[in-house]
Amino acid sequence: MRLLITGISGFIGGSVGRYAERAGHTVHGAGRSTTADLAHVIRDFRPDVLLNAAGTASVSASIEDPLNDFRGSVQTCADVLDAVRRSGSNPLVVIPSSAAVYGNPVSLPVRENASVQPISPYGFHKAACELLGREYAECFGLKIMICRFFSVYGAAQRRLLVWELYQQLAGPEEIAWLDGTGNETRDFLYIEDLSDALLGLMNKPRSADDEPLVVNVASGTETDVLSLAGMIRDLVAPDKKIRCRGNLRKNDPLCWRADTGHLQMLVPSWRPRALADGLALCITDWREADRLPLQHGS
């Protein structure tokens, strides 16, 4: 497979690219500097699949500067889709979306046909990218696949909840603080498992006559944030305490768990690893990078 990845320097793009290369695929990366002439890159490289991993990745940043998030998410997606249209080629275009489009789901696990009800600028903009994908499929015959990622984590992602908890627990403070109640739940997926799922989905044949494929990419397992913090503590600093400030942010959903039935039907052999195993891999990499020993709690 010939795979073109926009946003190759980011966490998702870079991780999927490295995984695909190890699996024997031909990967070409495009950064922000090549977005303007992306149509020429597509013509020259002739990809079978284009993964648009360029874009924003922060709910909090989208609240602080929604217009910048719009430019980085919606405008970037539109530029990529139109570059494909102008290229005269028709690769499968994979649009990474987010569970943020669901907002606070009415019921769990949430299926792909659930209502799209975002509660943050980030979620609204991901929903807008999905709509753009449908536009270019309906109006210009592009082959579109929309992948709704839930809570992806990995060693290369030195930001967001898993990394922030690790930083607190590896630091000198005796207490690690959670901003919320600890009862909030997420559906965590290790980056290597996401990459494996994506490659499996990319290999499914699609034609220009097919409707855009929408699929949840997640583990299908719900974990509360306090339990996540406990798993990280046991690996990093077993004697430290975890406390919750009890703050609730209206733009953050309370609970997430994906229905992964569609994904399992499309890629029957795919199985995600347990959260504890993925966290251990992350923390081992971070410890080695910092030249610190890995501890194990009882």
C-alpha positions as CSV (number, residue, x, y, z in Angstrom):
1,M,0.0,0.0,0.0
2,R,1.2,3.5,-0.8
3,L,0.2,5.8,2.1
4,L,0.4,9.6,2.1
5,I,0.1,11.2,5.6
6,T,-0.5,14.8,6.2
7,G,0.6,16.0,9.6
8,I,3.4,13.4,9.6
9,S,5.2,15.3,12.4
10,G,2.3,14.9,14.8
11,F,1.5,12.2,17.3
12,I,-1.1,10.3,15.2
13,G,0.5,10.9,11.8
14,G,4.0,10.0,12.9
15,S,3.0,7.0,14.9
16,V,0.8,5.5,12.1
17,G,3.5,6.3,9.6
18,R,6.2,4.4,11.5
19,Y,3.9,1.5,12.1
20,A,3.0,1.3,8.5
21,E,6.6,1.3,7.4
22,R,7.4,-1.5,9.8
23,A,4.5,-3.4,8.2
24,G,6.1,-3.1,4.8
25,H,4.0,-0.2,3.3
26,T,5.4,2.7,1.4
27,V,4.8,5.9,3.4
28,H,5.3,9.6,2.3
29,G,4.7,12.4,4.8
30,A,3.5,15.9,4.1
31,G,3.8,18.7,6.6
32,R,2.3,22.2,6.7
33,S,4.8,23.6,4.2
34,T,3.5,21.2,1.5
35,T,-0.2,21.7,2.1
36,A,-0.3,24.5,-0.5
37,D,0.9,22.2,-3.3
38,L,-0.5,19.0,-2.0
39,A,-2.3,18.3,-5.3
40,H,1.1,18.0,-7.0
41,V,2.4,15.7,-4.2
42,I,-0.7,13.5,-4.7
43,R,-0.1,13.3,-8.5
44,D,3.6,12.5,-8.0
45,F,3.3,10.0,-5.2
46,R,0.0,8.3,-6.4
47,P,-1.1,7.1,-3.0
48,D,-3.6,4.4,-2.5
49,V,-4.6,6.0,0.8
50,L,-4.3,9.5,2.2
51,L,-4.5,9.9,6.0
52,N,-5.3,13.5,6.9
53,A,-3.6,13.6,10.3
54,A,-3.0,17.3,10.1
55,G,-5.2,19.3,12.5
56,T,-5.9,20.3,16.1
57,A,-6.1,18.0,19.1
58,S,-7.1,19.9,22.2
59,V,-10.5,20.6,23.6
60,S,-9.1,23.2,26.0
61,A,-7.2,25.0,23.3
62,S,-10.4,25.1,21.1
63,I,-12.2,26.9,23.9
64,E,-9.4,29.4,24.4
65,D,-9.2,30.2,20.7
66,P,-12.0,28.7,18.7
67,L,-11.2,30.5,15.5
68,N,-7.6,29.1,15.5
69,D,-9.0,25.6,16.1
70,F,-11.4,26.1,13.2
71,R,-8.5,27.1,10.9
72,G,-6.3,24.2,12.0
73,S,-9.1,21.6,11.8
74,V,-11.9,22.6,9.4
75,Q,-9.9,24.8,7.0
76,T,-7.0,22.3,6.9
77,C,-9.5,19.4,6.1
78,A,-11.1,21.4,3.3
79,D,-7.7,22.2,1.8
80,V,-6.7,18.5,1.8
81,L,-10.0,17.4,0.3
82,D,-9.8,20.0,-2.4
83,A,-6.2,19.0,-3.2
84,V,-7.4,15.5,-3.7
85,R,-10.2,16.7,-6.0
86,R,-7.8,18.9,-8.0
87,S,-5.2,16.1,-8.3
88,G,-7.3,14.0,-10.5
89,S,-6.5,11.0,-8.4
90,N,-8.9,9.2,-6.1
91,P,-7.2,7.6,-3.2
92,L,-9.1,6.5,-0.1
93,V,-9.2,9.6,2.1
94,V,-9.2,8.8,5.9
95,I,-10.5,11.6,8.1
96,P,-9.6,11.2,11.7
97,S,-12.6,12.5,13.7
98,S,-13.3,12.2,17.4
99,A,-15.7,10.9,20.0
100,A,-16.1,14.6,20.8
101,V,-18.8,14.7,18.1
102,Y,-21.0,12.6,20.4
103,G,-20.8,15.1,23.3
104,N,-22.5,13.4,26.2
105,P,-24.1,10.3,24.7
106,V,-27.6,9.4,25.7
107,S,-26.5,5.8,26.3
108,L,-23.3,3.7,26.3
109,P,-21.7,2.1,24.5
110,V,-22.2,4.7,21.8
111,R,-22.7,3.5,18.2
112,E,-21.8,5.3,15.0
113,N,-25.5,6.1,14.3
114,A,-25.9,8.0,17.6
115,S,-26.8,11.7,17.4
116,V,-24.0,14.1,16.7
117,Q,-24.2,16.5,19.6
118,P,-20.8,18.1,20.3
119,I,-20.3,20.3,23.4
120,S,-17.0,21.9,22.6
121,P,-15.6,23.9,19.7
122,Y,-13.2,21.0,19.0
123,G,-16.2,18.6,18.7
124,F,-18.1,21.0,16.5
125,H,-15.1,21.4,14.2
126,K,-14.6,17.6,14.0
127,A,-18.3,17.3,13.0
128,A,-17.7,19.9,10.4
129,C,-14.8,17.9,9.0
130,E,-17.1,14.9,8.7
131,L,-19.6,17.0,6.8
132,L,-16.9,18.2,4.5
133,G,-16.0,14.6,3.8
134,R,-19.6,13.8,2.9
135,E,-19.7,16.9,0.7
136,Y,-16.6,15.8,-1.3
137,A,-18.0,12.2,-1.5
138,E,-21.4,13.3,-2.7
139,C,-20.4,16.1,-5.0
140,F,-17.0,15.0,-6.4
141,G,-16.9,11.2,-5.9
142,L,-14.1,11.0,-3.4
143,K,-13.7,7.8,-1.4
144,I,-14.1,8.8,2.3
145,M,-13.6,7.0,5.5
146,I,-14.3,8.8,8.8
147,C,-12.6,7.3,11.9
148,R,-13.9,8.5,15.3
149,F,-11.0,8.2,17.7
150,F,-11.7,8.0,21.4
151,S,-8.9,8.5,24.0
152,V,-5.6,7.6,22.2
153,Y,-2.4,7.5,24.2
154,G,1.2,6.5,23.6
155,A,4.8,7.3,24.5
156,A,5.2,9.9,21.7
157,Q,2.2,11.9,23.1
158,R,3.8,14.0,25.8
159,R,0.6,15.9,26.6
160,L,-3.0,15.2,27.8
161,L,-4.2,13.1,30.7
162,V,-1.9,10.1,30.8
163,W,1.3,12.1,30.3
164,E,0.1,14.8,32.9
165,L,-0.5,12.1,35.5
166,Y,2.8,10.5,34.8
167,Q,4.5,13.9,35.2
168,Q,2.9,14.5,38.6
169,L,3.6,11.0,39.9
170,A,7.2,11.0,38.7
171,G,7.8,14.4,40.3
172,P,8.6,15.4,43.9
173,E,5.1,16.1,45.1
174,E,3.5,13.6,47.5
175,I,0.0,14.0,46.0
176,A,-1.1,13.8,42.4
177,W,-4.2,15.8,41.7
178,L,-7.1,15.1,39.3
179,D,-9.0,18.2,38.3
180,G,-12.4,16.4,38.1
181,T,-14.2,14.0,40.3
182,G,-12.3,10.9,39.2
183,N,-15.6,9.3,38.2
184,E,-15.4,10.5,34.6
185,T,-14.8,7.6,32.2
186,R,-12.9,7.3,29.0
187,D,-12.3,4.6,26.4
188,F,-8.5,4.4,26.1
189,L,-6.7,2.9,23.1
190,Y,-2.9,2.4,22.8
191,I,-1.4,4.1,19.7
192,E,0.0,0.9,18.2
193,D,-3.5,-0.7,18.4
194,L,-5.0,2.3,16.7
195,S,-2.4,2.0,14.0
196,D,-3.1,-1.7,13.5
197,A,-6.8,-1.0,13.3
198,L,-6.3,1.8,10.8
199,L,-4.2,-0.4,8.5
200,G,-6.8,-3.1,8.6
201,L,-9.5,-0.6,7.7
202,M,-7.4,1.0,4.9
203,N,-7.1,-2.4,3.3
204,K,-10.9,-2.8,2.9
205,P,-11.8,-2.1,-0.7
206,R,-13.9,1.0,-1.3
207,S,-15.4,2.4,-4.5
208,A,-16.4,6.0,-5.4
209,D,-20.0,4.9,-5.3
210,D,-19.8,3.9,-1.6
211,E,-21.2,6.2,1.0
212,P,-18.5,7.5,3.5
213,L,-17.7,4.8,6.0
214,V,-18.0,6.0,9.6
215,V,-16.4,3.8,12.3
216,N,-15.5,4.1,16.0
217,V,-11.8,3.3,16.6
218,A,-11.5,2.5,20.3
219,S,-11.0,-0.3,22.8
220,G,-14.6,-0.7,23.7
221,T,-13.6,-0.7,27.4
222,E,-14.7,2.1,29.9
223,T,-12.2,3.1,32.5
224,D,-12.8,5.8,35.2
225,V,-10.1,8.4,35.5
226,L,-9.4,7.5,39.2
227,S,-8.6,3.9,38.2
228,L,-6.4,5.1,35.4
229,A,-4.5,7.3,37.9
230,G,-4.1,4.3,40.2
231,M,-2.7,2.1,37.4
232,I,-0.1,4.8,36.6
233,R,0.7,5.3,40.3
234,D,1.4,1.6,40.8
235,L,4.0,1.7,38.0
236,V,5.6,5.0,38.9
237,A,5.2,5.8,42.6
238,P,3.2,3.3,44.6
239,D,3.4,5.3,47.9
240,K,1.9,8.5,46.5
241,K,-1.6,9.6,47.1
242,I,-4.2,10.7,44.5
243,R,-6.8,13.3,45.3
244,C,-9.6,14.9,43.2
245,R,-10.5,18.6,43.1
246,G,-14.0,17.9,42.0
247,N,-14.2,20.4,39.2
248,L,-16.6,19.8,36.3
249,R,-16.0,21.5,33.0
250,K,-19.1,21.8,30.8
251,N,-17.2,21.2,27.6
252,D,-15.8,17.9,28.7
253,P,-18.1,14.8,28.5
254,L,-18.8,12.8,31.6
255,C,-18.6,9.2,30.2
256,W,-17.4,7.6,27.1
257,R,-17.4,4.0,25.8
258,A,-17.5,3.0,22.2
259,D,-19.5,0.3,20.5
260,T,-16.7,-1.3,18.5
261,G,-18.9,-3.9,16.8
262,H,-18.6,-2.2,13.4
263,L,-14.8,-2.1,13.7
264,Q,-14.6,-5.8,14.8
265,M,-16.8,-6.8,11.8
266,L,-14.6,-4.9,9.3
267,V,-11.3,-6.1,10.9
268,P,-12.2,-9.4,12.6
269,S,-8.6,-10.3,13.6
270,W,-8.0,-7.0,15.4
271,R,-7.8,-7.1,19.2
272,P,-6.6,-4.2,21.4
273,R,-4.3,-4.8,24.4
274,A,-5.3,-4.2,28.0
275,L,-5.0,-0.7,29.3
276,A,-2.5,-1.8,32.0
277,D,-0.2,-3.3,29.3
278,G,-0.2,-0.2,27.2
279,L,0.5,2.1,30.1
280,A,3.4,-0.1,31.2
281,L,4.9,0.3,27.7
282,C,4.4,4.0,27.8
283,I,5.9,4.5,31.2
284,T,8.9,2.2,30.4
285,D,9.7,4.4,27.4
286,W,9.3,7.6,29.4
287,R,11.5,6.2,32.2
288,E,14.2,5.1,29.8
289,A,14.1,8.5,28.2
290,D,14.5,10.1,31.6
291,R,17.0,7.4,32.8
292,L,14.9,6.5,35.8
293,P,14.1,3.0,37.1
294,L,10.6,1.5,36.7
295,Q,9.0,0.7,40.0
296,H,6.2,-1.9,40.6
297,G,3.6,-1.6,43.2
298,S,2.0,-4.5,45.0
